[in-house]
C-alpha cells in the first residue's frame, strides 16, 4: 500500500501591514501608513516601525527589501520593489515603477507611464520627474 504525504505550503510572511492612520493624496485617494512586521536590517527598519503611506498592498512588494518611509507616498498603479526605497516627502504615482536599488527621496515626484528601474543607487532628492510613455 502506497502512502502519500500532504505538504502544507504556507504563504510567505508579510513584511508590513496597513495601519488605520490615513491621509489623502493630491488627487483625493486614501493612503494608509504602513508598519513593519519584520526587521529590514539592510536599511535599518525595525519590526514595529512606522513607514510612509501607500494606497494598497500592490504599491509595495511584500518580499525583498523595498520600503516606503517618512511621509513618502505611493499611489495609483505605482509600484516599489526589489531593494528600492522611497523616503522623505517623495511621491510616486500613476504607473511609475521604482525598483532595483533606486532611491527616491526629499521632495521628488515620480509619476506617469515610465517603468523606472535602477541597478545602482539613485537619489532624486530635489527632482520632479514626470514620466511619459
C-alpha atoms as an extended CHARMM CRD file, in Angstrom:
* protein
*
       133  EXT
         1         1  UNK       CA              0.0000000000        0.0000000000        0.0000000000  PROA      1               0.0000000000
         2         2  UNK       CA              1.4050000000        3.3570000000       -1.0520000000  PROA      2               0.0000000000
         3         3  UNK       CA              1.4350000000        6.2060000000        1.4280000000  PROA      3               0.0000000000
         4         4  UNK       CA              1.2420000000        9.7980000000        0.3650000000  PROA      4               0.0000000000
         5         5  UNK       CA              2.1910000000       12.8300000000        2.3370000000  PROA      5               0.0000000000
         6         6  UNK       CA              0.4390000000       16.1190000000        2.1810000000  PROA      6               0.0000000000
         7         7  UNK       CA              2.7410000000       19.0920000000        2.4890000000  PROA      7               0.0000000000
         8         8  UNK       CA              1.0260000000       22.2480000000        3.5510000000  PROA      8               0.0000000000
         9         9  UNK       CA              2.5630000000       25.3020000000        1.9450000000  PROA      9               0.0000000000
        10        10  UNK       CA              2.4450000000       28.4320000000        3.9970000000  PROA      10              0.0000000000
        11        11  UNK       CA              2.0400000000       31.8150000000        2.3860000000  PROA      11              0.0000000000
        12        12  UNK       CA              5.1740000000       33.9280000000        2.6900000000  PROA      12              0.0000000000
        13        13  UNK       CA              5.1540000000       36.1030000000        5.7790000000  PROA      13              0.0000000000
        14        14  UNK       CA              4.1660000000       39.7080000000        5.2350000000  PROA      14              0.0000000000
        15        15  UNK       CA              6.8140000000       42.3090000000        5.9360000000  PROA      15              0.0000000000
        16        16  UNK       CA              4.3570000000       45.1430000000        6.5780000000  PROA      16              0.0000000000
        17        17  UNK       CA              0.7190000000       45.9000000000        7.3050000000  PROA      17              0.0000000000
        18        18  UNK       CA             -1.5810000000       48.8260000000        6.5910000000  PROA      18              0.0000000000
        19        19  UNK       CA             -2.4930000000       50.8340000000        9.6790000000  PROA      19              0.0000000000
        20        20  UNK       CA             -5.6630000000       52.8120000000       10.3660000000  PROA      20              0.0000000000
        21        21  UNK       CA             -3.7510000000       56.0910000000       10.0150000000  PROA      21              0.0000000000
        22        22  UNK       CA             -4.6850000000       57.6370000000        6.6730000000  PROA      22              0.0000000000
        23        23  UNK       CA             -4.0200000000       60.7020000000        4.5700000000  PROA      23              0.0000000000
        24        24  UNK       CA             -5.2430000000       61.8830000000        1.1900000000  PROA      24              0.0000000000
        25        25  UNK       CA             -3.1630000000       62.0200000000       -1.9790000000  PROA      25              0.0000000000
        26        26  UNK       CA             -3.1400000000       65.1090000000       -4.1880000000  PROA      26              0.0000000000
        27        27  UNK       CA             -5.9560000000       63.5490000000       -6.2670000000  PROA      27              0.0000000000
        28        28  UNK       CA             -8.1330000000       62.5040000000       -3.2980000000  PROA      28              0.0000000000
        29        29  UNK       CA             -7.0880000000       58.8630000000       -2.9050000000  PROA      29              0.0000000000
        30        30  UNK       CA             -6.9650000000       57.4270000000        0.6250000000  PROA      30              0.0000000000
        31        31  UNK       CA             -3.4620000000       56.3130000000        1.5890000000  PROA      31              0.0000000000
        32        32  UNK       CA             -2.6320000000       54.1760000000        4.6380000000  PROA      32              0.0000000000
        33        33  UNK       CA              0.5050000000       54.4140000000        6.7520000000  PROA      33              0.0000000000
        34        34  UNK       CA              2.4310000000       51.1360000000        6.8580000000  PROA      34              0.0000000000
        35        35  UNK       CA              4.0120000000       49.3410000000        9.8200000000  PROA      35              0.0000000000
        36        36  UNK       CA              6.9090000000       46.8920000000        9.5350000000  PROA      36              0.0000000000
        37        37  UNK       CA              6.0540000000       43.3990000000       10.7870000000  PROA      37              0.0000000000
        38        38  UNK       CA              9.6530000000       42.2280000000       10.4380000000  PROA      38              0.0000000000
        39        39  UNK       CA             13.0170000000       43.9740000000       10.5850000000  PROA      39              0.0000000000
        40        40  UNK       CA             14.6140000000       45.0240000000        7.3210000000  PROA      40              0.0000000000
        41        41  UNK       CA             18.1920000000       45.1620000000        8.5500000000  PROA      41              0.0000000000
        42        42  UNK       CA             19.7330000000       46.3050000000        5.2690000000  PROA      42              0.0000000000
        43        43  UNK       CA             18.0060000000       49.6940000000        5.5750000000  PROA      43              0.0000000000
        44        44  UNK       CA             17.7160000000       49.8900000000        9.3500000000  PROA      44              0.0000000000
        45        45  UNK       CA             13.9540000000       49.3260000000        9.6890000000  PROA      45              0.0000000000
        46        46  UNK       CA             12.9190000000       47.6650000000       12.9600000000  PROA      46              0.0000000000
        47        47  UNK       CA              9.8510000000       45.4650000000       13.3970000000  PROA      47              0.0000000000
        48        48  UNK       CA              7.0040000000       47.6970000000       14.5610000000  PROA      48              0.0000000000
        49        49  UNK       CA              8.4520000000       50.8230000000       12.9420000000  PROA      49              0.0000000000
        50        50  UNK       CA              6.0210000000       53.0270000000       11.0620000000  PROA      50              0.0000000000
        51        51  UNK       CA              6.7070000000       53.7400000000        7.4160000000  PROA      51              0.0000000000
        52        52  UNK       CA              5.2400000000       56.0500000000        4.8080000000  PROA      52              0.0000000000
        53        53  UNK       CA              1.8800000000       55.8980000000        3.0490000000  PROA      53              0.0000000000
        54        54  UNK       CA              0.5870000000       53.5910000000        0.3150000000  PROA      54              0.0000000000
        55        55  UNK       CA             -2.8130000000       53.2660000000       -1.2910000000  PROA      55              0.0000000000
        56        56  UNK       CA             -2.8510000000       49.4570000000       -1.4590000000  PROA      56              0.0000000000
        57        57  UNK       CA             -0.5840000000       46.4630000000       -0.8960000000  PROA      57              0.0000000000
        58        58  UNK       CA              0.0070000000       46.3400000000       -4.6530000000  PROA      58              0.0000000000
        59        59  UNK       CA              2.0610000000       49.5520000000       -4.2950000000  PROA      59              0.0000000000
        60        60  UNK       CA              4.8190000000       47.9620000000       -2.1670000000  PROA      60              0.0000000000
        61        61  UNK       CA              6.2060000000       44.4830000000       -2.6980000000  PROA      61              0.0000000000
        62        62  UNK       CA              5.8850000000       42.2290000000        0.3680000000  PROA      62              0.0000000000
        63        63  UNK       CA              9.1280000000       40.4050000000       -0.4750000000  PROA      63              0.0000000000
        64        64  UNK       CA             12.5740000000       41.9300000000       -0.8430000000  PROA      64              0.0000000000
        65        65  UNK       CA             13.8760000000       44.9940000000        0.9730000000  PROA      65              0.0000000000
        66        66  UNK       CA             11.7540000000       47.6620000000       -0.7280000000  PROA      66              0.0000000000
        67        67  UNK       CA             10.3960000000       50.2430000000        1.7200000000  PROA      67              0.0000000000
        68        68  UNK       CA              8.4430000000       53.4900000000        1.9200000000  PROA      68              0.0000000000
        69        69  UNK       CA              9.3920000000       55.7000000000        4.8770000000  PROA      69              0.0000000000
        70        70  UNK       CA              8.7940000000       59.0930000000        6.4350000000  PROA      70              0.0000000000
        71        71  UNK       CA              5.9430000000       60.9880000000        4.7880000000  PROA      71              0.0000000000
        72        72  UNK       CA              6.5970000000       59.4400000000        1.3730000000  PROA      72              0.0000000000
        73        73  UNK       CA              3.5070000000       58.4230000000       -0.6040000000  PROA      73              0.0000000000
        74        74  UNK       CA              2.9070000000       55.7680000000       -3.2630000000  PROA      74              0.0000000000
        75        75  UNK       CA             -0.4420000000       55.5540000000       -5.0520000000  PROA      75              0.0000000000
        76        76  UNK       CA             -2.3160000000       54.5930000000       -8.1920000000  PROA      76              0.0000000000
        77        77  UNK       CA             -0.6870000000       51.7620000000      -10.1340000000  PROA      77              0.0000000000
        78        78  UNK       CA              2.7690000000       52.8000000000       -8.9220000000  PROA      78              0.0000000000
        79        79  UNK       CA              4.9550000000       50.0330000000       -7.5390000000  PROA      79              0.0000000000
        80        80  UNK       CA              8.0570000000       49.9220000000       -5.3270000000  PROA      80              0.0000000000
        81        81  UNK       CA             10.0170000000       46.6590000000       -5.4440000000  PROA      81              0.0000000000
        82        82  UNK       CA             13.3980000000       44.9770000000       -5.1540000000  PROA      82              0.0000000000
        83        83  UNK       CA             15.6710000000       46.9970000000       -2.8640000000  PROA      83              0.0000000000
        84        84  UNK       CA             14.1190000000       50.3550000000       -3.7720000000  PROA      84              0.0000000000
        85        85  UNK       CA             13.4260000000       52.9260000000       -1.1010000000  PROA      85              0.0000000000
        86        86  UNK       CA             11.0550000000       55.9110000000       -1.2420000000  PROA      86              0.0000000000
        87        87  UNK       CA             11.5720000000       58.3580000000        1.6270000000  PROA      87              0.0000000000
        88        88  UNK       CA             11.1960000000       61.9050000000        2.8890000000  PROA      88              0.0000000000
        89        89  UNK       CA              8.2730000000       63.7200000000        1.2690000000  PROA      89              0.0000000000
        90        90  UNK       CA              8.6400000000       61.9490000000       -2.0870000000  PROA      90              0.0000000000
        91        91  UNK       CA              5.5770000000       60.9080000000       -4.0900000000  PROA      91              0.0000000000
        92        92  UNK       CA              5.4360000000       58.0270000000       -6.5830000000  PROA      92              0.0000000000
        93        93  UNK       CA              2.1800000000       57.7760000000       -8.5210000000  PROA      93              0.0000000000
        94        94  UNK       CA              0.4910000000       56.9240000000      -11.8010000000  PROA      94              0.0000000000
        95        95  UNK       CA              2.0330000000       53.8750000000      -13.4380000000  PROA      95              0.0000000000
        96        96  UNK       CA              5.6040000000       54.5840000000      -12.2940000000  PROA      96              0.0000000000
        97        97  UNK       CA              7.7330000000       51.7190000000      -11.0070000000  PROA      97              0.0000000000
        98        98  UNK       CA             10.6980000000       52.2410000000       -8.7050000000  PROA      98              0.0000000000
        99        99  UNK       CA             12.8250000000       49.1140000000       -8.4700000000  PROA      99              0.0000000000
       100       100  UNK       CA             16.3040000000       47.6570000000       -8.2560000000  PROA      100             0.0000000000
       101       101  UNK       CA             18.4060000000       49.7310000000       -5.8670000000  PROA      101             0.0000000000
       102       102  UNK       CA             16.7140000000       53.0390000000       -6.7170000000  PROA      102             0.0000000000
       103       103  UNK       CA             16.2510000000       55.7010000000       -4.0580000000  PROA      103             0.0000000000
       104       104  UNK       CA             13.6120000000       58.4160000000       -4.3960000000  PROA      104             0.0000000000
       105       105  UNK       CA             13.8120000000       60.9660000000       -1.6060000000  PROA      105             0.0000000000
       106       106  UNK       CA             13.3770000000       64.5420000000       -0.4910000000  PROA      106             0.0000000000
       107       107  UNK       CA             10.5490000000       66.2790000000       -2.3380000000  PROA      107             0.0000000000
       108       108  UNK       CA             10.9220000000       64.2320000000       -5.5270000000  PROA      108             0.0000000000
       109       109  UNK       CA              7.8860000000       63.3560000000       -7.6430000000  PROA      109             0.0000000000
       110       110  UNK       CA              7.8660000000       60.3400000000       -9.9700000000  PROA      110             0.0000000000
       111       111  UNK       CA              4.7080000000       59.7010000000      -11.9790000000  PROA      111             0.0000000000
       112       112  UNK       CA              3.2960000000       58.6760000000      -15.3190000000  PROA      112             0.0000000000
       113       113  UNK       CA              3.7970000000       55.7380000000      -17.6130000000  PROA      113             0.0000000000
       114       114  UNK       CA              7.5170000000       55.0070000000      -17.4170000000  PROA      114             0.0000000000
       115       115  UNK       CA              8.9290000000       51.9570000000      -15.7180000000  PROA      115             0.0000000000
       116       116  UNK       CA             11.7760000000       53.3730000000      -13.6950000000  PROA      116             0.0000000000
       117       117  UNK       CA             14.4670000000       50.9500000000      -12.5880000000  PROA      117             0.0000000000
       118       118  UNK       CA             17.9880000000       51.3630000000      -11.3380000000  PROA      118             0.0000000000
       119       119  UNK       CA             20.6990000000       48.8620000000      -10.5830000000  PROA      119             0.0000000000
       120       120  UNK       CA             22.6730000000       51.4150000000       -8.6190000000  PROA      120             0.0000000000
       121       121  UNK       CA             21.6850000000       53.9490000000       -6.0130000000  PROA      121             0.0000000000
       122       122  UNK       CA             19.9090000000       56.9800000000       -7.4200000000  PROA      122             0.0000000000
       123       123  UNK       CA             18.9440000000       59.9450000000       -5.2980000000  PROA      123             0.0000000000
       124       124  UNK       CA             16.2640000000       62.1830000000       -6.7650000000  PROA      124             0.0000000000
       125       125  UNK       CA             16.3040000000       64.4810000000       -3.7640000000  PROA      125             0.0000000000
       126       126  UNK       CA             15.1210000000       67.6560000000       -5.4890000000  PROA      126             0.0000000000
       127       127  UNK       CA             13.7530000000       66.3980000000       -8.7370000000  PROA      127             0.0000000000
       128       128  UNK       CA             10.2810000000       66.3950000000      -10.1820000000  PROA      128             0.0000000000
       129       129  UNK       CA             10.2280000000       63.6460000000      -12.7590000000  PROA      129             0.0000000000
       130       130  UNK       CA              7.0280000000       63.3620000000      -14.7920000000  PROA      130             0.0000000000
       131       131  UNK       CA              7.2630000000       60.2200000000      -16.8530000000  PROA      131             0.0000000000
       132       132  UNK       CA              5.7910000000       59.6780000000      -20.2860000000  PROA      132             0.0000000000
       133       133  UNK       CA              5.1570000000       56.6030000000      -22.3810000000  PROA      133             0.0000000000
